[in-house]
Amino acid sequence: EVLWFDGTVIAGLPLWLWWHIGWMGLAAVVFRIFANRAWGVGVEEV
Amino acid sequence: MADTTLQLAIIAVYLVVALGIGVVAYRLTERTAEDYYLASRTFGTVVLLFTTFATLLSAFTFFGGPNLAYSAGPEWILVMGLMDGIIFAVLWYVLGYKQWLVGQKHGYVTLGEMLGDRFGSTWLRGGVAVVSIFWLFPYVMLQQKGAGQAIVGLTDGAVPFWVGAGGITLFMVLYVVLSGMRGVAWTDTLQGLFMLGIVWVAVAWVLAAVGGPRAATSELATSNPEFLRLGGGLYSPQYMLSTAISIAFGVTMFPQINQRFFVARSKRVLKRTLSLWPVLVVLLFVPTFLLGTWAAGLGVDVPANSNVIPVVLGEYTAPWFTAVVIAGAMAAMMSSSDSMLLSGASYLTRDLYRPVTGRSDAQADAEAESHEAVVARIGVVVFASASFVASLYAPGTLVQIGNTAFSGFAQLALPVIVALYWDRTTKWGITAGIAGSQLFYAISAFDVLRWLSQFVIGRPAIGLPQDYLGWSPAIAGMLLGFVLTVGVSAATETAASENTLAYSVTGSEAE
């Protein structure tokens, strides 16, 4: 017991900025899952 | 003229109200040192989140970031998003949770205390405090410089720089003298929520005035088409990664942030906060830096030694609204500075004054505590006054000054992480790691060798490189610190005075 690939503009903002905003949303979900299911991994010792 | 008077009145009233909130919060607290510095370790999720975030709710974000986006493009959003939303969030767990458990076990208040106890070294404890206070100086100065520039920009130069910088210094000192960590935490939270809201209102107002985001971006595509293409110019991959990594690691070692690792009320608070970091950075950085970027497309002319945000708001919104935003930013900067000064003061009294006067941490009687409180307040006044004077003469942009401070703190991070996770770390290892990386970075940042050679032989003969294959000296220094900590630890024996089990935690400390 977890993102380089342009000037395309969509709805007034660069595509790369939309990617970043979406990626931050994904990160928030992943951090939430980690906090609920795996908190303590690697920090607490057995 | 009437507009300027109204704007200055709004700023003054706003700062006085912010001061009042701190005083009220202080009246509600106990009078012990632990409450003054750590609010008795009782921060809930929202307060912990915002009082930590407050370091970035500063001139670095409100003025420095938009200035950079205005001059070099909006990729600064990605740098700060990666830095705070991902890397700092991961460190919040790896470093923050570990420190919180260790703090619960031993009752530490400062980073120096935590290291000094583990390695049985008063010198290490004092050394970490000196290094931290040293790098705090440019970051506090940055707030004063930002405030001075904001007032100059707002009043079109009618009010001189020193009035803005001096005004915020006066409020900073008053606040620390009248309030403690709980007072600062509450104003951090209220200022943070207010600024998050007001920044979005500002963006909506400007966009409504220019015809929406598509219109603003199409102006940008005409005037600065390269701003819409990812990377290029200042933004090389090495620059973006160097900056994001050094700021994220640096933030964890700022005294006011590092002390926050000791103050969470429970494990649940730390868990909740983790997933909120990426959300918060999008809510703050995207609108603030886009405003600076769009200003470039709108042809907003920013005078030298001024900031883009007051100018663009002055052009497209009402004078009273511009004043409210600047007042909010200045109050947030004041609150952030107070967090720093308060934590710096606890480093001064606990890690320097206490060992020098021969008092142990266990001897906490009321008389000694009140004596330390006086020392802390004198320290704050001297420190803030000195940084104010420096702000009048300091060269460099707000982002450059901020990066220097963040990078100096970043040199502490890897030796501390190694010590927290590797019980073979020795006193000599961590001392070599911290001293070696600090020396390397300070010589690089201040160009000491060039200056020395100029002084000795009359010409600037030698100097360390300003980059390493595009990577910053901060990253090179961090790697040097890591190698020295591990290498010297492997080559030396654990001293009898060291407590190698001090950082061994199982999670039961949290129960």
Chai-1 contact restraints between the chains, C-beta under 6 A:
chainA,res_idxA,chainB,res_idxB,connection_type,confidence,min_distance_angstrom,max_distance_angstrom,comment,restraint_id
A,D6,B,L230,contact,1.0,0.0,6.0,A-B,restraint_1
A,G7,B,L228,contact,1.0,0.0,6.0,A-B,restraint_2
A,G7,B,R229,contact,1.0,0.0,6.0,A-B,restraint_3
A,V9,B,T217,contact,1.0,0.0,6.0,A-B,restraint_4
A,G12,B,P213,contact,1.0,0.0,6.0,A-B,restraint_5
A,G12,B,R214,contact,1.0,0.0,6.0,A-B,restraint_6
A,G12,B,T217,contact,1.0,0.0,6.0,A-B,restraint_7
A,P14,B,L228,contact,1.0,0.0,6.0,A-B,restraint_8
A,W16,B,L230,contact,1.0,0.0,6.0,A-B,restraint_9
A,H20,B,L78,contact,1.0,0.0,6.0,A-B,restraint_10
A,H20,B,G81,contact,1.0,0.0,6.0,A-B,restraint_11
A,I21,B,V282,contact,1.0,0.0,6.0,A-B,restraint_12
A,M24,B,G85,contact,1.0,0.0,6.0,A-B,restraint_13
A,M24,B,P278,contact,1.0,0.0,6.0,A-B,restraint_14
A,M24,B,V282,contact,1.0,0.0,6.0,A-B,restraint_15
A,A27,B,I86,contact,1.0,0.0,6.0,A-B,restraint_16
A,A27,B,P278,contact,1.0,0.0,6.0,A-B,restraint_17
A,A28,B,S275,contact,1.0,0.0,6.0,A-B,restraint_18
A,A28,B,P278,contact,1.0,0.0,6.0,A-B,restraint_19
A,A28,B,V279,contact,1.0,0.0,6.0,A-B,restraint_20
A,F31,B,L274,contact,1.0,0.0,6.0,A-B,restraint_21
A,F31,B,S275,contact,1.0,0.0,6.0,A-B,restraint_22
A,R32,B,S275,contact,1.0,0.0,6.0,A-B,restraint_23
A,A35,B,K271,contact,1.0,0.0,6.0,A-B,restraint_24
A,A35,B,L274,contact,1.0,0.0,6.0,A-B,restraint_25
A,A35,B,S275,contact,1.0,0.0,6.0,A-B,restraint_26
A,W39,B,K271,contact,1.0,0.0,6.0,A-B,restraint_27
A,G40,B,G507,contact,1.0,0.0,6.0,A-B,restraint_28
A,V43,B,Y97,contact,1.0,0.0,6.0,A-B,restraint_29
A,V43,B,K98,contact,1.0,0.0,6.0,A-B,restraint_30
A,E44,B,T506,contact,1.0,0.0,6.0,A-B,restraint_31
A,E44,B,G507,contact,1.0,0.0,6.0,A-B,restraint_32
A,E45,B,S504,contact,1.0,0.0,6.0,A-B,restraint_33
A,E45,B,T506,contact,1.0,0.0,6.0,A-B,restraint_34
